[in-house]
Amino acid sequence: MKKIFHLLLLLAVVLVEACSDNDSFTTSSSNRLAFSVDTVMFDTVFSRVPSSTRTFWVFNHSGDGIRCSNVRLQQGNQTGFRVNVDGIYLGATEGYQSSDIEVRNKDSLRVFVELTSPLNNHDTPQLLEDHLVFTLESGVEQKVNLRAFTWDAEDVGHLVVDRDTTICSTRPILVSGGIEVAHGATLRLLGTTLYFHADAGIDVYGTLICDADNGRETILRGDRLDHMFDYLPYDRVSGQWQGIVLHNTSFGNEIRHTHMHSGTNGIVCDSSATDRSKLILEYSTIHNMQGYGLLARNSLVTINTCEITNTLLDCLSVCGGNVSLSNSTLAQFYPFDSNRGAALRLTNLLEGFSDSCPLEQFMARNCIITGYADDVLMGEPSDSLAFNYLFDHCLLRTPKVETDDSIFYAHVIYEDPKDTLTSAHKNFANIDTDNLIYDFRLSKVSQAVNAADAAHSLPTDRYGYRRDEHPDMGCFELEEPLDQQP
């Protein structure tokens, strides 16, 4: 019994000493905290719009417990940063600070940071900074820098355009609830950038006109300015906004010098009469869509010098109607799903409807139509309806037509079907699949160089370079050197 008593006493002493070591706190100035980062850097954020959350860790490797007599935001509520330290929110009622936060030896705390910045009253992004200050019982102050670039945007919410309206602004336009253009009204977007929330897009019952202004293109994109991963900004991820729908009452739409990307659908043209122009799309880019690039249902559509690339469904889907395609690049390298659609699909069947309609005419001249698959050109004709098409001076990734059928194919260059899936990359300046960077300007080795029909070639390319006497297929003219191009 006495031996058991002494053993229990010894165990109790050991436990007391262990607890004493774990619970001891130092006031020595040589004992300090360690941080997983010294700066919490946000991407550019819109003023008055809540940011995503950043996080970092606070470690104690000093050998003793450290007590923080105070943890505070250096500028209080002046900068819009919000901080939670291991479950303790540094809010207004606490004066944006907290006291007596303990970090035991070999322990850690997690800190969460968000930002809703005030207006900066400038047209360009401005640096916003604050510090999270850890004051130790020893009197030592340790700081973590909080910083972001904030950008004043005009938030139009849900905008209904019921009269002729022009938007031309150097400041970003934030569209959180969508834009509706009423029948009989015209919306002009000139040289401005619109940032759409995830469920927002443009519904056009009247007319939409997009164009450049003073050399500034119109840009339509999602409103996420941050990164999904370090190497991947959300702006390179498809499905960030809803795109444009031209409803059946909408005619006379003209989209020029416009770059739209990373949406659900690019442009959807609802079925309309084919004796009136539904859409003229020129010198524009539709890239990285989670649905269609351009879906034209029984409409009169003209496409000149455009890039329509990387879509989960078809880059260009023509369901009946009358469509002309000139000096354009259709490239299907969509990276997020191997079950991607075609670069071009021609059909009599109206997508989503049981009715069919005649393909009165589809004409492609001086175009590049390529992608990963062995065949990126799909035709789905009906036995009882017109299905008229012609490819003239085009580079096609599709099995070669063995007979000389000049009614449908004239002066066509076929990519070698024995090529590997990535061989189509060789047509273009830079296809970086690791970082999802796609530069569809021509490479020197592309078969499209000097292969277009000069008689039907448009005078300038997508970026305004003048085409020479031996023009290139596609929307870009090869320029030397490549690194001096836009």
C-alpha positions as CSV (number, residue, x, y, z in Angstrom):
1,M,0.0,0.0,0.0
2,K,2.8,2.4,0.9
3,K,4.5,1.7,-2.5
4,I,1.3,2.5,-4.3
5,F,0.9,5.7,-2.3
6,H,4.5,6.9,-3.2
7,L,3.8,6.0,-6.8
8,L,0.6,8.0,-6.9
9,L,2.4,10.9,-5.2
10,L,5.2,10.8,-7.8
11,L,2.7,10.8,-10.6
12,A,0.8,13.7,-9.2
13,V,4.1,15.7,-8.9
14,V,5.0,14.9,-12.5
15,L,1.5,16.0,-13.7
16,V,1.6,19.2,-11.7
17,E,5.0,20.1,-13.1
18,A,3.8,19.3,-16.6
19,C,0.8,21.5,-16.2
20,S,3.0,24.1,-14.7
21,D,5.2,24.1,-17.8
22,N,2.3,24.2,-20.2
23,D,0.6,27.0,-18.3
24,S,3.6,29.2,-17.8
25,F,3.7,32.5,-19.6
26,T,6.7,34.6,-20.2
27,T,7.2,38.4,-20.2
28,S,10.6,38.2,-21.8
29,S,11.0,40.4,-24.8
30,S,13.0,37.7,-26.6
31,N,10.0,35.4,-26.8
32,R,7.9,36.3,-29.8
33,L,5.2,34.9,-32.0
34,A,5.7,33.6,-35.5
35,F,3.3,34.2,-38.4
36,S,2.6,32.1,-41.5
37,V,2.6,35.4,-43.5
38,D,3.9,38.9,-42.9
39,T,1.4,40.4,-45.4
40,V,-2.2,39.5,-46.1
41,M,-2.6,40.6,-49.7
42,F,-6.1,40.8,-51.3
43,D,-6.6,41.0,-55.0
44,T,-8.1,44.1,-56.4
45,V,-11.6,44.6,-54.8
46,F,-14.5,46.8,-55.6
47,S,-15.2,49.6,-53.0
48,R,-18.3,48.8,-50.8
49,V,-18.4,45.2,-52.0
50,P,-17.4,42.5,-49.5
51,S,-14.3,40.6,-50.4
52,S,-13.6,36.9,-50.1
53,T,-11.9,35.7,-46.8
54,R,-8.2,35.4,-46.3
55,T,-6.6,33.5,-43.4
56,F,-3.3,33.0,-41.7
57,W,-1.8,31.3,-38.7
58,V,-0.1,32.6,-35.5
59,F,2.4,30.2,-34.0
60,N,4.3,30.0,-30.7
61,H,7.6,28.2,-31.0
62,S,9.3,30.2,-28.2
63,G,9.4,27.6,-25.5
64,D,7.0,29.4,-23.1
65,G,3.4,30.6,-23.3
66,I,2.9,34.1,-24.7
67,R,0.0,36.3,-23.7
68,C,-1.1,39.2,-25.9
69,S,-2.2,42.1,-23.8
70,N,-3.9,43.5,-26.8
71,V,-4.7,42.6,-30.4
72,R,-6.1,45.4,-32.5
73,L,-6.6,46.9,-35.9
74,Q,-4.2,49.8,-36.0
75,Q,-6.6,52.2,-37.8
76,G,-9.8,50.9,-36.2
77,N,-12.7,51.1,-38.5
78,Q,-11.2,53.5,-41.0
79,T,-10.1,51.1,-43.7
80,G,-12.9,48.5,-43.7
81,F,-10.9,45.4,-42.7
82,R,-12.7,42.9,-40.5
83,V,-10.7,40.5,-38.4
84,N,-11.5,37.4,-36.3
85,V,-8.8,36.0,-34.1
86,D,-9.4,32.4,-33.1
87,G,-13.1,33.0,-32.8
88,I,-12.9,36.5,-31.3
89,Y,-14.3,39.1,-33.6
90,L,-12.6,42.5,-33.4
91,G,-15.8,44.5,-33.9
92,A,-17.1,48.0,-33.0
93,T,-18.4,47.1,-29.6
94,E,-14.9,46.0,-28.6
95,G,-13.2,49.0,-30.2
96,Y,-11.8,46.8,-33.0
97,Q,-9.5,45.1,-30.5
98,S,-9.3,42.3,-27.9
99,S,-7.3,41.7,-24.8
100,D,-5.6,38.8,-23.0
101,I,-5.4,36.4,-25.9
102,E,-3.1,33.5,-25.0
103,V,-0.9,31.4,-27.3
104,R,0.4,28.5,-25.3
105,N,3.8,27.0,-26.1
106,K,3.7,24.9,-29.3
107,D,0.2,26.1,-29.9
108,S,-1.3,28.3,-32.7
109,L,-4.2,30.6,-33.5
110,R,-6.0,31.1,-36.8
111,V,-6.9,34.5,-38.0
112,F,-9.6,35.4,-40.6
113,V,-9.6,38.7,-42.5
114,E,-12.2,40.2,-44.8
115,L,-12.6,43.7,-46.4
116,T,-15.3,46.0,-47.4
117,S,-13.4,49.1,-48.4
118,P,-14.8,52.7,-48.5
119,L,-14.8,54.7,-51.7
120,N,-11.4,55.9,-52.7
121,N,-12.7,58.7,-55.1
122,H,-10.3,57.8,-57.9
123,D,-10.9,56.3,-61.4
124,T,-8.1,53.8,-60.9
125,P,-7.4,51.2,-58.2
126,Q,-5.8,52.7,-55.0
127,L,-3.7,51.0,-52.4
128,L,-5.4,50.5,-49.0
129,E,-3.4,49.4,-46.0
130,D,-3.8,48.6,-42.3
131,H,-2.0,46.5,-39.7
132,L,-3.1,43.9,-37.3
133,V,-1.0,44.7,-34.2
134,F,-0.2,42.0,-31.6
135,T,1.0,43.7,-28.3
136,L,2.7,41.1,-26.1
137,E,2.8,41.3,-22.2
138,S,6.5,42.1,-22.6
139,G,5.6,45.3,-24.5
140,V,6.8,44.0,-27.8
141,E,4.6,44.9,-30.8
142,Q,4.4,42.6,-33.8
143,K,2.4,43.5,-36.9
144,V,0.9,41.8,-39.9
145,N,0.3,44.0,-42.9
146,L,-3.2,44.0,-44.4
147,R,-3.3,45.4,-47.9
148,A,-5.5,45.6,-51.0
149,F,-6.1,47.7,-54.1
150,T,-9.6,49.1,-54.1
151,W,-11.5,50.2,-57.1
152,D,-14.6,52.5,-57.2
153,A,-17.3,50.9,-59.3
154,E,-20.8,52.1,-60.2
155,D,-23.3,49.5,-59.1
156,V,-26.3,49.6,-61.3
157,G,-28.0,46.7,-59.5
158,H,-30.9,45.4,-61.7
159,L,-31.1,47.8,-64.7
160,V,-34.1,48.1,-66.9
161,V,-33.5,50.0,-70.0
162,D,-36.9,51.3,-71.3
163,R,-35.6,54.2,-73.4
164,D,-32.5,54.7,-75.6
165,T,-29.5,54.7,-73.2
166,T,-25.7,55.0,-73.6
167,I,-23.2,53.8,-71.0
168,C,-19.7,55.1,-71.7
169,S,-17.5,55.2,-68.6
170,T,-13.9,54.7,-67.7
171,R,-15.0,53.4,-64.3
172,P,-16.1,49.8,-64.0
173,I,-19.8,49.1,-64.0
174,L,-20.9,46.5,-61.5
175,V,-24.1,44.6,-62.5
176,S,-25.4,42.7,-59.6
177,G,-29.0,42.0,-60.8
178,G,-28.8,41.9,-64.6
179,I,-29.7,44.2,-67.4
180,E,-33.0,44.1,-69.4
181,V,-33.3,46.0,-72.6
182,A,-37.0,46.5,-73.3
183,H,-38.7,46.1,-76.7
184,G,-38.3,49.4,-78.6
185,A,-35.3,50.6,-76.6
186,T,-31.6,50.6,-77.6
187,L,-28.7,50.2,-75.1
188,R,-25.3,51.4,-76.3
189,L,-22.2,50.1,-74.4
190,L,-19.2,52.1,-75.6
191,G,-15.7,51.5,-74.4
192,T,-16.6,50.4,-70.9
193,T,-16.2,47.3,-68.8
194,L,-19.2,45.6,-67.2
195,Y,-18.6,43.2,-64.3
196,F,-21.6,40.8,-63.9
197,H,-22.5,38.9,-60.7
198,A,-22.9,35.1,-61.1
199,D,-26.6,35.2,-61.8
200,A,-26.6,38.4,-63.9
201,G,-26.5,38.9,-67.7
202,I,-28.1,40.9,-70.4
203,D,-31.6,40.1,-71.7
204,V,-32.4,42.0,-74.9
205,Y,-35.9,42.5,-76.2
206,G,-35.0,45.7,-78.0
207,T,-31.5,46.4,-79.5
208,L,-28.0,46.1,-78.1
209,I,-25.1,48.1,-79.6
210,C,-21.6,47.5,-78.3
211,D,-18.4,49.2,-79.6
212,A,-15.1,50.7,-78.7
213,D,-14.6,54.3,-77.5
214,N,-11.3,56.2,-77.9
215,G,-9.5,52.9,-78.4
216,R,-11.1,51.2,-75.4
217,E,-12.9,48.0,-76.2
218,T,-16.1,47.1,-74.4
219,I,-15.5,44.2,-72.0
220,L,-18.1,41.9,-70.5
221,R,-17.0,39.6,-67.7
222,G,-17.7,38.3,-64.2
223,D,-17.2,40.3,-61.1
224,R,-14.8,38.0,-59.3
225,L,-11.4,39.8,-59.1
226,D,-9.8,37.3,-56.8
227,H,-8.1,33.9,-57.4
228,M,-9.4,30.3,-57.2
229,F,-5.8,29.2,-56.8
230,D,-2.6,31.1,-56.8
231,Y,-2.1,30.5,-60.5
232,L,-5.7,30.7,-61.5
233,P,-7.8,33.9,-61.3
234,Y,-11.6,33.5,-61.4
235,D,-11.5,35.5,-64.6
236,R,-10.1,32.4,-66.3
237,V,-12.8,30.1,-65.0
238,S,-16.0,29.7,-67.0
239,G,-19.5,30.2,-65.7
240,Q,-18.9,33.5,-63.9
241,W,-21.9,35.3,-65.4
242,Q,-24.9,34.5,-67.6
243,G,-24.1,36.1,-71.0
244,I,-26.4,37.8,-73.5
245,V,-29.8,36.6,-74.8
246,L,-31.2,38.2,-77.9
247,H,-34.9,37.4,-77.5
248,N,-37.3,36.8,-80.5
249,T,-38.4,40.5,-80.6
250,S,-34.8,41.7,-80.8
251,F,-33.3,42.8,-84.1
252,G,-30.6,45.1,-85.4
253,N,-28.0,44.2,-82.7
254,E,-24.4,45.2,-83.5
255,I,-21.5,44.0,-81.3
256,R,-18.1,45.3,-82.4
257,H,-14.7,45.6,-80.7
258,T,-16.0,43.7,-77.7
259,H,-14.4,41.1,-75.5
260,M,-16.7,38.8,-73.6
261,H,-15.4,35.8,-71.6
262,S,-15.8,33.3,-68.7
263,G,-19.6,33.2,-68.8
264,T,-22.3,30.6,-69.1
265,N,-23.3,31.3,-72.7
266,G,-21.7,34.0,-74.8
267,I,-24.6,35.0,-77.0
268,V,-27.9,33.2,-77.6
269,C,-30.1,34.3,-80.6
270,D,-33.7,33.2,-80.2
271,S,-35.5,32.1,-83.3
272,S,-36.6,35.1,-85.4
273,A,-37.4,36.0,-89.0
274,T,-34.5,35.7,-91.3
275,D,-35.3,38.7,-93.5
276,R,-34.1,41.1,-90.8
277,S,-30.6,41.2,-89.3
278,K,-30.6,39.7,-85.8
279,L,-26.9,40.2,-85.1
280,I,-23.7,41.6,-86.6
281,L,-20.7,40.5,-84.7
282,E,-17.4,42.0,-85.8
283,Y,-13.8,42.3,-84.4
284,S,-14.8,40.7,-81.2
285,T,-13.9,37.8,-78.9
286,I,-16.1,35.2,-77.1
287,H,-13.9,33.0,-75.0
288,N,-14.2,30.4,-72.2
289,M,-17.9,29.7,-71.9
290,Q,-19.6,27.0,-69.8
291,G,-22.3,26.7,-72.5
292,Y,-22.3,27.9,-76.1
293,G,-20.1,30.6,-77.5
294,L,-22.7,31.7,-80.0
295,L,-26.0,29.9,-80.5
296,A,-28.0,31.1,-83.5
297,R,-31.5,29.7,-83.9
298,N,-33.2,30.5,-87.2
299,S,-31.7,34.0,-87.4
300,L,-29.9,36.2,-89.8
301,V,-26.4,36.6,-88.3
302,T,-23.2,38.0,-89.8
303,I,-19.8,37.2,-88.1
304,N,-16.7,39.0,-89.3
305,T,-13.1,38.8,-87.9
306,C,-14.1,37.2,-84.6
307,E,-12.6,34.7,-82.2
308,I,-15.0,32.2,-80.6
309,T,-13.1,29.7,-78.5
310,N,-13.1,27.2,-75.7
311,T,-16.7,26.4,-74.8
312,L,-18.2,23.4,-73.0
313,L,-20.9,23.1,-75.7
314,D,-20.3,24.3,-79.2
315,C,-18.2,27.3,-80.0
316,L,-20.7,28.2,-82.8
317,S,-24.0,26.3,-83.2
318,V,-26.2,27.2,-86.2
319,C,-29.7,25.9,-86.0
320,G,-31.2,26.8,-89.3
321,G,-31.4,30.4,-90.6
322,N,-28.8,32.3,-92.6
323,V,-25.3,32.8,-91.1
324,S,-22.1,34.1,-92.7
325,L,-18.7,33.6,-91.1
326,S,-15.7,35.5,-92.5
327,N,-12.0,35.7,-91.4
328,S,-12.8,34.2,-88.0
329,T,-11.2,31.6,-85.7
330,L,-13.3,28.8,-84.0
331,A,-11.0,26.8,-81.7
332,Q,-12.4,24.2,-79.3
333,F,-9.8,23.7,-76.5
334,Y,-12.2,23.9,-73.5
335,P,-10.1,22.7,-70.6
336,F,-12.6,21.9,-67.8
337,D,-14.4,19.0,-69.4
338,S,-13.2,16.4,-71.9
339,N,-16.9,15.9,-73.1
340,R,-16.7,19.3,-74.9
341,G,-18.8,20.2,-77.9
342,A,-17.9,20.9,-81.5
343,A,-16.1,24.0,-82.8
344,L,-18.9,24.3,-85.3
345,R,-22.3,22.6,-85.5
346,L,-24.8,23.0,-88.3
347,T,-28.2,21.5,-87.9
348,N,-31.9,21.9,-88.8
349,L,-33.1,21.1,-85.3
350,L,-33.8,24.1,-83.1
351,E,-32.0,23.5,-79.8
352,G,-34.6,22.8,-77.1
353,F,-37.5,22.6,-79.5
354,S,-39.2,19.7,-81.4
355,D,-39.6,21.9,-84.5
356,S,-37.0,22.1,-87.2
357,C,-36.2,24.9,-89.7
358,P,-34.2,25.1,-92.9
359,L,-30.6,26.1,-93.0
360,E,-31.1,28.6,-95.8
361,Q,-27.4,29.4,-96.0
362,F,-24.2,29.0,-94.1
363,M,-21.1,30.5,-95.6
364,A,-17.6,30.3,-94.1
365,R,-14.7,32.1,-95.8
366,N,-11.1,32.4,-94.8
367,C,-11.8,30.8,-91.4
368,I,-9.9,28.5,-89.0
369,I,-12.1,25.8,-87.5
370,T,-10.0,23.5,-85.2
371,G,-9.7,21.9,-81.8
372,Y,-8.7,18.8,-79.8
373,A,-11.0,16.2,-81.4
374,D,-10.3,14.5,-84.7
375,D,-13.5,16.1,-86.0
376,V,-14.7,19.4,-84.6
377,L,-17.1,20.1,-87.5
378,M,-20.6,18.5,-87.0
379,G,-23.5,18.5,-89.5
380,E,-27.0,17.3,-88.6
381,P,-29.2,17.7,-91.6
382,S,-32.9,16.8,-91.9
383,D,-34.0,14.8,-95.0
384,S,-36.9,17.2,-95.7
385,L,-35.4,20.6,-95.1
386,A,-32.8,22.8,-96.9
387,F,-29.3,22.3,-95.6
388,N,-27.1,24.7,-97.6
389,Y,-23.5,25.4,-96.7
390,L,-20.1,26.3,-98.2
391,F,-16.5,26.3,-96.8
392,D,-14.3,28.4,-99.0
393,H,-10.5,28.9,-98.2
394,C,-10.8,27.5,-94.7
395,L,-8.5,25.4,-92.5
396,L,-10.7,22.6,-91.1
397,R,-10.0,19.8,-88.5
398,T,-12.4,17.3,-90.0
399,P,-12.0,14.1,-92.1
400,K,-11.1,15.0,-95.7
401,V,-13.9,14.9,-98.2
402,E,-12.6,12.4,-100.8
403,T,-14.6,13.7,-103.7
404,D,-14.0,17.2,-105.1
405,D,-17.3,18.7,-104.0
406,S,-16.9,22.3,-104.8
407,I,-20.5,23.0,-103.9
408,F,-19.7,22.6,-100.2
409,Y,-15.9,22.7,-100.0
410,A,-13.6,25.0,-102.1
411,H,-9.9,25.5,-101.5
412,V,-10.0,23.8,-98.1
413,I,-6.9,22.8,-96.1
414,Y,-7.6,19.7,-93.9
415,E,-5.6,19.1,-90.8
416,D,-3.9,15.8,-90.9
417,P,-6.2,13.2,-89.1
418,K,-3.0,11.4,-87.9
419,D,-2.0,14.4,-85.9
420,T,-2.0,14.1,-82.1
421,L,-4.8,15.7,-80.1
422,T,-2.5,18.6,-79.2
423,S,-1.2,19.1,-82.7
424,A,-3.8,21.8,-83.4
425,H,-1.9,23.9,-80.9
426,K,0.8,24.5,-83.5
427,N,-1.5,26.9,-85.3
428,F,-1.4,29.4,-82.5
429,A,1.1,31.6,-80.7
430,N,0.7,30.2,-77.2
431,I,-1.6,27.5,-75.8
432,D,-0.6,27.2,-72.1
433,T,-2.9,24.5,-70.7
434,D,-1.2,24.5,-67.3
435,N,-2.0,28.1,-66.6
436,L,-5.1,28.3,-68.8
437,I,-3.6,31.0,-71.0
438,Y,-4.7,30.9,-74.7
439,D,-3.3,33.2,-77.3
440,F,-5.0,32.5,-80.6
441,R,-2.8,34.7,-82.7
442,L,-1.1,32.7,-85.5
443,S,2.2,30.9,-85.2
444,K,4.7,31.0,-88.1
445,V,4.2,27.3,-88.8
446,S,0.4,27.4,-89.2
447,Q,-0.9,26.3,-92.6
448,A,-3.3,29.2,-92.3
449,V,-0.5,31.7,-93.0
450,N,-0.8,33.3,-96.5
451,A,-3.7,30.9,-97.3
452,A,-6.7,33.2,-97.3
453,D,-8.6,34.4,-100.4
454,A,-7.4,38.0,-100.9
455,A,-10.5,38.8,-103.0
456,H,-12.8,38.1,-100.0
457,S,-10.4,39.0,-97.2
458,L,-11.4,41.8,-94.8
459,P,-8.8,44.7,-94.7
460,T,-7.9,44.5,-91.0
461,D,-7.6,41.8,-88.4
462,R,-9.1,41.4,-84.9
463,Y,-6.6,44.0,-83.4
464,G,-6.7,46.4,-86.4
465,Y,-3.5,45.2,-88.2
466,R,-3.8,45.7,-91.9
467,R,-3.7,42.5,-93.9
468,D,-1.1,42.3,-96.7
469,E,-1.5,41.1,-100.3
470,H,-1.2,37.5,-99.1
471,P,-3.7,37.5,-96.1
472,D,-3.9,34.8,-93.5
473,M,-6.9,32.7,-92.6
474,G,-8.6,33.3,-89.2
475,C,-9.2,36.5,-87.3
476,F,-5.5,37.3,-86.8
477,E,-2.9,38.4,-89.3
478,L,0.6,37.2,-88.5
479,E,2.8,40.1,-87.4
480,E,6.5,40.2,-86.7
481,P,7.6,40.0,-83.9
482,L,4.8,38.4,-82.0
483,D,5.8,40.0,-78.7
484,Q,5.0,43.4,-80.0
485,Q,1.4,42.6,-80.8
486,P,-1.4,43.5,-78.3
